[in-house]
């Protein structure tokens, strides 16, 4: 599946996504050492932010998430 930006997702999907507050973003060349803090929870690749919303990958610029068959990237702000 192509990786989209949040803005490219259908409006209905964008509206369903929960607010995501990113507090920590640690990228490493070793996947096991990567983590992000989203909504006051520390998550690793493969974890679920909320049921149905999966953290697929942590990248140097942000993260790649999947939801209802859509894969999209989100930068760290």
RAGI-V930279 format. One record per backbone hydrogen bond with DSSP energy under -1.0 kcal/mol. NH is the residue of the N-H (numbers start at 1). CO is the residue of the C=O. E is the energy in kcal/mol with one decimal. If there is no record, write none. Layout:
nh=NH co=CO e=E
nh=NH co=CO e=E
This chain:
nh=4 co=71 e=-2.7
nh=9 co=6 e=-1.3
nh=14 co=10 e=-2.4
nh=15 co=11 e=-2.2
nh=16 co=12 e=-1.2
nh=17 co=13 e=-1.4
nh=23 co=37 e=-2.6
nh=26 co=35 e=-3.2
nh=33 co=30 e=-2.3
nh=34 co=31 e=-1.4
nh=35 co=26 e=-2.1
nh=36 co=43 e=-2.2
nh=37 co=24 e=-2.7
nh=38 co=41 e=-2.6
nh=39 co=21 e=-2.8
nh=41 co=38 e=-1.2
nh=43 co=36 e=-3.4
nh=46 co=55 e=-4.1
nh=47 co=44 e=-2.3
nh=49 co=53 e=-2.7
nh=53 co=50 e=-2.5
nh=54 co=66 e=-2.4
nh=55 co=47 e=-3.3
nh=56 co=64 e=-2.0
nh=57 co=64 e=-1.9
nh=59 co=62 e=-2.0
nh=63 co=74 e=-2.3
nh=64 co=57 e=-3.1
nh=65 co=72 e=-3.3
nh=66 co=54 e=-2.3
nh=67 co=70 e=-2.6
nh=70 co=67 e=-2.3
nh=72 co=65 e=-2.8
nh=73 co=4 e=-3.0
nh=74 co=63 e=-2.7
nh=76 co=61 e=-1.6
